[in-house]
């Protein structure tokens, strides 16, 4: 069994090509752990649709998995359609935030065979293991002329059981972050908040699900031993459990991991205090970004942010006082 995993190119994705795609890296890791051969093609590195088709002809995968974002969707659709028009032999599976948001409608937008809702690791694994599509939770599939949406799959609560992402399946030396040996890391999934602008609840759920501090630092140490020294925490809620965040920092310090890291994806201003921020700084964090989607309390209330502007201002001041670089992130997730 062979699977080709494709990250399409899309307008505006230049900066995200600094590092490998974490979601695809997790998917590849789970498949490889179960004896399924994978190859990853990140089109943000310059691959054309024609080159993808040449790779398909070379490795002859049973499935071609394509991750989709709503932004730049036209170019992603072109890639999916090119694969299907090239040969009906290969089954095209789409997944990612766009599919999580539009569900069955996403299959109508392109010539794909199947769609994966929300977390895709074990949906894709069951497909590759030959399970009947009608029996796979979290799957959208074509039954003749009809599109069938199966019941949702429960979110995985045992994140420590998922293998580390398969970053080595990427062409690491071609990413912008390779010079500083920089990699992304995700320590938790899900968000309990109700912000109206955010789609995370569709793709990762409303429940905060966290990896243990030990598991997180074990992964950091795994890459550290391979020469990686710089990390970006891409969680939506790294500091939601402040005690866990402190423990992660303590373990980094105790193990002598001389790393630098940042929370560029944004943390909540109401889920930090001086102790947390100082501990993050001591453990190598040099930059935090706060989600600041409104400039006054009326706007924040309309967005259902659940924060006051005074809280945000205080958190920014605290972060700067402890010596962290600070930025703000608008609600574009």
C-alpha positions as CSV (number, residue, x, y, z in Angstrom):
1,X,0.0,0.0,0.0
2,X,1.3,3.4,-1.0
3,X,-0.1,6.8,-0.3
4,X,1.0,10.2,-1.8
5,X,0.3,13.1,0.5
6,X,0.1,16.5,-1.2
7,X,0.2,20.1,0.2
8,X,-1.1,22.3,-2.7
9,X,0.4,25.6,-3.5
10,X,-1.9,28.6,-2.9
11,X,-1.5,32.3,-3.2
12,X,-0.1,33.8,0.0
13,X,1.4,30.6,1.3
14,X,5.0,31.7,0.9
15,X,5.6,32.3,4.6
16,X,4.1,29.0,5.7
17,X,6.7,27.3,3.6
18,X,9.2,28.2,6.4
19,X,8.4,24.8,8.0
20,X,6.8,21.4,7.0
21,X,3.1,21.0,7.3
22,X,2.4,19.5,10.8
23,X,-1.0,17.9,9.9
24,X,0.4,16.0,7.0
25,X,3.5,15.0,9.1
26,X,1.2,13.5,11.7
27,X,-0.8,11.7,9.0
28,X,2.3,10.2,7.5
29,X,3.6,9.1,10.9
30,X,0.5,7.2,11.7
31,X,0.4,5.5,8.3
32,X,4.1,4.6,8.4
33,X,3.7,3.2,11.9
34,X,1.1,0.8,10.5
35,X,3.2,-0.4,7.6
36,X,1.9,1.9,4.9
37,X,4.4,3.6,2.6
38,X,4.0,7.3,2.2
39,X,5.6,10.1,0.0
40,X,5.0,13.8,0.7
41,X,5.0,16.5,-2.0
42,X,4.8,20.0,-0.7
43,X,3.8,22.1,-3.7
44,X,4.7,25.3,-1.8
45,X,8.3,24.4,-2.6
46,X,7.6,25.0,-6.3
47,X,6.2,21.7,-7.6
48,X,3.8,22.0,-10.5
49,X,0.7,19.9,-11.2
50,X,2.6,18.2,-14.0
51,X,5.4,17.2,-11.7
52,X,2.9,15.8,-9.2
53,X,1.4,13.7,-12.0
54,X,4.9,12.4,-12.9
55,X,5.5,11.4,-9.3
56,X,2.1,9.6,-9.2
57,X,3.1,7.7,-12.4
58,X,6.4,6.8,-10.8
59,X,5.2,5.5,-7.4
60,X,1.6,4.4,-8.3
61,X,-0.1,5.1,-5.0
62,X,-3.5,3.7,-4.1
63,X,-4.5,7.0,-2.6
64,X,-3.6,10.6,-3.2
65,X,-4.4,12.7,-0.1
66,X,-4.7,16.5,-0.5
67,X,-5.1,18.9,2.3
68,X,-7.3,21.9,1.7
69,X,-7.7,25.5,3.0
70,X,-10.5,27.7,1.8
71,X,-7.9,30.4,1.1
72,X,-6.4,29.6,-2.3
73,X,-9.0,26.9,-2.9
74,X,-9.0,27.3,-6.7
75,X,-5.4,26.2,-7.1
76,X,-6.1,23.2,-4.7
77,X,-9.1,22.2,-6.8
78,X,-6.9,22.4,-9.9
79,X,-4.5,19.9,-8.4
80,X,-7.3,17.5,-7.3
81,X,-8.9,17.6,-10.7
82,X,-5.7,17.1,-12.5
83,X,-5.0,13.9,-10.6
84,X,-8.5,12.5,-11.3
85,X,-8.4,13.5,-15.0
86,X,-5.0,11.9,-15.3
87,X,-6.2,8.5,-14.2
88,X,-9.2,7.0,-12.4
89,X,-6.8,4.4,-10.9
90,X,-5.9,6.7,-8.0
91,X,-8.5,7.6,-5.4
92,X,-8.3,11.2,-4.3
93,X,-8.9,11.9,-0.6
94,X,-9.4,15.5,0.5
95,X,-9.1,16.8,4.1
96,X,-8.1,19.8,6.1
97,X,-9.9,22.9,7.5
98,X,-11.9,23.5,4.3
99,X,-13.4,20.0,4.4
100,X,-14.1,20.3,8.1
101,X,-16.1,23.5,7.5
102,X,-18.0,22.6,4.3
103,X,-18.3,18.9,4.8
104,X,-20.2,17.1,2.0
105,X,-20.3,20.3,0.0
106,X,-16.5,20.2,-0.4
107,X,-16.7,17.0,-2.6
108,X,-19.1,18.8,-4.9
109,X,-16.4,21.5,-5.6
110,X,-13.9,19.1,-7.2
111,X,-13.4,15.6,-8.6
112,X,-12.3,14.0,-5.4
113,X,-13.5,10.5,-4.3
114,X,-13.5,10.9,-0.5
115,X,-13.3,13.5,2.1
116,X,-12.0,13.3,5.7
117,X,-13.7,15.4,8.4
118,X,-11.7,16.9,11.2
119,X,-8.8,14.8,12.5
120,X,-7.7,12.5,9.7
121,X,-5.0,10.2,11.0
122,X,-7.2,7.2,11.8
123,X,-9.8,7.8,9.1
124,X,-7.1,7.6,6.5
125,X,-5.6,4.6,8.2
126,X,-8.9,2.7,8.1
127,X,-9.3,3.5,4.4
128,X,-5.8,2.2,3.7
129,X,-6.5,-0.9,5.6
130,X,-9.4,-1.7,3.3
131,X,-12.3,-0.9,5.6
132,X,-15.7,-0.4,4.0
133,X,-16.2,3.4,3.5
134,X,-19.7,3.1,4.8
135,X,-18.3,1.9,8.1
136,X,-15.7,4.6,8.6
137,X,-16.7,7.4,11.0
138,X,-15.7,10.9,9.9
139,X,-15.7,10.0,6.2
140,X,-17.5,11.6,3.2
141,X,-17.7,9.4,0.1
142,X,-19.3,8.9,-3.3
143,X,-21.9,6.2,-3.6
144,X,-22.5,6.3,-7.4
145,X,-24.1,9.7,-8.0
146,X,-24.8,10.4,-4.3
147,X,-22.5,11.9,-1.7
148,X,-22.7,10.2,1.6
149,X,-21.6,11.8,4.9
150,X,-21.0,9.3,7.6
151,X,-21.4,10.2,11.3
152,X,-18.7,12.3,12.9
153,X,-15.7,10.5,14.4
154,X,-15.1,11.2,18.1
155,X,-12.0,13.3,18.7
156,X,-8.9,11.5,19.9
157,X,-8.3,12.2,23.6
158,X,-5.1,10.1,23.8
159,X,-2.7,12.4,22.0
160,X,0.3,10.9,23.7
161,X,-0.4,7.7,21.7
162,X,0.1,9.4,18.4
163,X,3.7,9.1,17.0
164,X,5.8,12.2,16.6
165,X,5.2,13.9,13.2
166,X,7.1,12.6,10.3
167,X,9.0,15.7,9.5
168,X,11.8,13.6,8.0
169,X,9.4,12.6,5.2
170,X,9.7,16.2,3.9
171,X,12.6,17.8,2.0
172,X,13.7,19.6,5.1
173,X,16.7,21.4,3.6
174,X,14.4,23.2,1.2
175,X,12.4,25.1,3.9
176,X,13.2,28.6,5.0
177,X,13.5,27.5,8.6
178,X,16.2,24.9,7.9
179,X,19.1,27.3,8.3
180,X,18.2,27.8,11.9
181,X,17.0,24.2,12.4
182,X,13.5,25.4,13.1
183,X,10.5,23.1,13.4
184,X,6.8,23.5,14.5
185,X,5.3,21.6,17.4
186,X,1.7,21.1,18.5
187,X,1.2,20.3,22.2
188,X,-2.6,20.3,22.3
189,X,-5.7,20.3,20.1
190,X,-9.2,21.8,20.5
191,X,-10.6,25.0,22.0
192,X,-13.5,25.6,24.4
193,X,-14.1,29.2,23.4
194,X,-16.9,30.4,21.1
195,X,-15.2,33.2,19.1
196,X,-17.3,33.8,16.0
197,X,-14.4,34.3,13.6
198,X,-12.7,31.0,14.4
199,X,-13.1,27.6,12.6
200,X,-11.0,25.6,15.0
201,X,-14.1,24.1,16.7
202,X,-15.0,22.5,13.4
203,X,-11.6,20.9,12.7
204,X,-10.4,20.2,16.3
205,X,-13.5,20.4,18.5
206,X,-14.5,22.4,21.5
207,X,-12.8,20.2,24.0
208,X,-9.2,21.1,25.0
209,X,-7.1,18.0,24.6
210,X,-3.5,18.2,25.7
211,X,-0.4,16.1,25.4
212,X,1.3,15.4,28.7
213,X,4.2,17.7,29.5
214,X,6.5,14.7,29.5
215,X,5.4,13.7,26.0
216,X,5.8,17.2,24.7
217,X,9.4,17.6,26.0
218,X,10.3,14.1,24.9
219,X,9.5,15.2,21.3
220,X,11.5,18.4,21.7
221,X,14.4,16.3,23.0
222,X,14.0,13.8,20.1
223,X,14.6,16.6,17.6
224,X,17.2,18.3,19.8
225,X,19.3,15.2,19.6
226,X,19.1,15.4,15.8
227,X,20.4,19.0,15.9
228,X,17.2,21.1,15.9
229,X,17.3,24.1,18.2
230,X,14.4,26.3,17.3
231,X,10.7,25.6,17.6
232,X,7.3,27.3,17.1
233,X,4.4,26.2,19.3
234,X,1.4,26.2,16.9
235,X,-1.3,25.5,19.5
236,X,-4.4,27.5,19.7
237,X,-4.3,27.4,23.5
238,X,-0.8,26.6,24.7
239,X,-1.4,28.3,28.1
240,X,-5.0,27.3,28.6
241,X,-3.8,24.9,31.3
242,X,-1.2,27.1,32.9
243,X,0.1,24.4,35.2
244,X,0.9,22.2,32.2
245,X,2.6,25.1,30.4
246,X,4.8,25.7,33.5
247,X,5.6,21.9,33.8
248,X,6.7,21.9,30.1
249,X,9.0,24.8,30.8
250,X,10.4,23.2,33.9
251,X,11.2,20.0,32.0
252,X,12.9,21.9,29.2
253,X,15.1,23.6,31.9
254,X,15.7,20.4,33.9
255,X,16.8,18.5,30.8
256,X,19.2,21.2,29.8
257,X,17.7,21.7,26.4
258,X,19.2,25.0,25.1
259,X,16.5,25.9,22.6
260,X,14.6,29.0,21.5
261,X,10.9,28.9,20.8
262,X,7.9,31.1,20.2
263,X,4.1,31.1,20.4
264,X,3.4,32.7,17.0
265,X,-0.1,31.3,16.5
266,X,-1.4,33.3,19.4
267,X,-2.3,32.7,23.1
268,X,-5.1,34.1,25.2
269,X,-4.4,37.2,27.3
270,X,-6.6,35.8,30.1
271,X,-4.6,32.6,30.3
272,X,-1.2,34.0,31.4
273,X,0.2,35.5,34.5
274,X,3.7,36.7,35.5
275,X,4.7,33.3,36.7
276,X,3.8,31.6,33.4
277,X,5.5,34.3,31.3
278,X,8.7,34.3,33.4
279,X,8.9,30.5,33.2
280,X,8.4,30.6,29.4
281,X,11.2,33.1,29.1
282,X,13.5,31.0,31.3
283,X,12.8,28.0,29.1
284,X,13.9,29.7,25.9
285,X,10.7,31.4,24.7
286,X,11.5,34.7,23.1
287,X,8.2,35.8,21.5
288,X,4.5,35.5,22.2
289,X,1.6,36.6,20.0
290,X,-1.7,37.5,21.6
291,X,-5.1,37.1,19.9
292,X,-6.3,40.7,19.8
293,X,-9.4,40.8,17.6
294,X,-11.0,43.9,18.8
295,X,-9.9,47.3,20.1
296,X,-12.7,47.8,22.7
297,X,-15.0,45.8,24.9
298,X,-18.0,46.3,22.7
299,X,-16.2,44.7,19.7
300,X,-14.8,41.9,21.8
301,X,-18.2,41.1,23.2
302,X,-19.7,41.0,19.6
303,X,-16.9,38.6,18.6
304,X,-17.7,36.4,21.7
305,X,-14.1,36.6,22.6
306,X,-14.7,36.3,26.3
307,X,-12.0,38.8,27.2
308,X,-11.9,42.5,28.3
309,X,-9.6,45.0,26.6
310,X,-8.1,45.7,30.0
311,X,-7.0,42.1,30.3
312,X,-5.3,42.2,26.9
313,X,-3.5,45.4,27.7
314,X,-2.3,44.0,31.1
315,X,-1.0,40.7,29.5
316,X,0.9,42.6,26.8
317,X,2.5,44.8,29.6
318,X,3.4,41.7,31.6
319,X,5.0,39.9,28.7
320,X,7.1,42.9,27.8
321,X,8.1,43.4,31.5
322,X,9.6,39.8,31.6
323,X,11.5,40.4,28.4
324,X,9.4,38.7,25.8
325,X,8.9,40.0,22.3
326,X,5.2,40.7,21.8
327,X,2.9,40.8,18.8
328,X,-0.8,40.6,18.2
329,X,-2.6,38.3,15.9
330,X,-6.0,39.1,14.2
331,X,-8.8,36.6,14.0
332,X,-7.9,34.9,10.8
333,X,-7.8,31.3,11.9
